[in-house]
Amino acid sequence: MKRTRNVKVVATLGPASDTHETISALFHAGADVFRLNMSHGSHDEIRIKHQIIRQIEEETGSTIGILADLQGPKLRVGVFSGDSELLVEGASFRLDLDEAEGNARRVCLPHPEIFQALEPGASLLVNDGKIRLKVKECGPDFAECEVMIGGVISNRKGVNVPDVVLPLAALSEKDRADLEFVCELGVDWLALSFVQRPEDVTEARDLAKGRAALLSKIEKPSAVDRFEDILAVSDGIMVARGDLGVELPVQNVPPIQKRLVRKCRAAAKPVIVATQMLESMIESPIPTRAEVSDVATAIYEGADAVMLSAESAAGAYPIEAVRTMDNVATEVEQDPTYTQIIESSRKVDRMTVADGIVAAAREIAETANIKAICCFTQSGTTALLTARERPRVPIIALSPLVKTARRLALTWGVNCVQTGTLERFKMAVVSAARVARDEGYAGPEDMIVVTAGVPFNVEGSTNILRVAPCDERLIFNTDPE
């Protein structure tokens, strides 16, 4: 389906969006990629959603991406004898490995790895940071803390440890089982939670075995500190602002978001901005003005995608939330200031032939009356490099591999079309012209730019550029064999 915008919309599926009718409506409202949250739902439920998405893909003839978001290790306190307790500021509170029910003085924290990493002075955040504890004394099986910010603590509330790198793998046993299941199912992207170091990503890559691209969720201070190393081994990034805003001062999150988006753009790797983008639409059909501005800010920064979580998964207005995202993106991209910001922030170190080809394609497209840039790509790299240039004209990515086309559904400005295997450049140009016409990007009298690699069907070989007419007769009359 031809979109009128470049930024992509990711919609999370859940109880509010688990039928064919609703998922189809979400797609037609503007969802380009669907997120399957592995924290919720059985494998059978996930399989059904996957099947529905692929059915809609077949019905519409459009390429749809599917992102499976792995849960990651969950750090939680145990249970209390009265289900909850009130912690008072200045009081002492102990966390330990004793499985006995907790009280106002202590509770079990069944994660010895945390105690191994803690040092006096470290902070522990409970219930999304609503309760803050400071470690006064600690050992291999306990942490004696002072309550810095009090409040009600209840059964199995989450714990964040922002000050230390925990000796925990990013993949739990559940994650490993989920990873294998969704890779066999045929998802396009894997989102990795609890990433602290690049080794977390390489471990997942070994398990995925190329069956899905890897997207690292940046939600911990340690991931921000090692971001460039993590980016280097990842296929994409999600700026997961929820946990970042818990583990870091909230005022730190906007500049971090801006820096990470720009680094991803420079690396030609897709980046999603996520969490609480239209939070009020869980219960309201209309977002707040601040939420609209938040979405717009991510788009002005040049993010590849913006994401809905509970808004589309469990909210009362999932279709309206997607439509709002679509409307905001369309309006922002029509603003001349948007083009100025995007182009002024285009800082790229071009070092390869492919870099030069895609830069030239953009320059030609914006200098002449070119309707689209058509790039033939085996692995998706040419399309990613073209998208990094943020051209003013549509990008049409043509690939013989459906998995490549689906992965590119997450990338800014890329319209994905699966093609047959081609052996000659002339036929590639003809195929590009037909797609540009058939998809409504150009008419017979228009021109397109075509990039490809010769010989065909070899990854990383982009080395040719052609300005071509969309009239096939002119191509056959003027192009050499």
Secondary structure, DSSP 8 states (H G I E B T S, - for coil): ---S-SSEEEEEESTTS-SHHHHHHHHHHT--EEEEETTSS-HHHHHHHHHHHHHHHHHHT---EEEEE------B---BTTSEEEE-TT-EEEEES--S-B-SSEEE---HHHHHH--TT-EEEETTTTEEEEEEEEETTEEEEEEEE-EEEETT-BEE-TTS--S--S--HHHHHHHHHHHHHT-SEEEESS--SHHHHHHHHHHHTTSSEEEEEE-SHHHHHTHHHHHHH-SEEEEEHHHHHHHS-GGGHHHHHHHHHHHHHHHT--EEEESSTTGGGGT-SS--HHHHHHHHHHHHHT-SEEEESHHHHT-S-HHHHHHHHHHHHHHHHTSHHHHHHHHHT------SHHHHHHHHHHHHHHHTTEEEEEEE-SSSHHHHHHHHT--SS-EEEEES-HHHHHHGGGSTTEEEEE------HHHHHHHHHHHHHHTTS--TT-EEEEEEESSTT-TT-EEEEEEEES-HHHHHHHS--
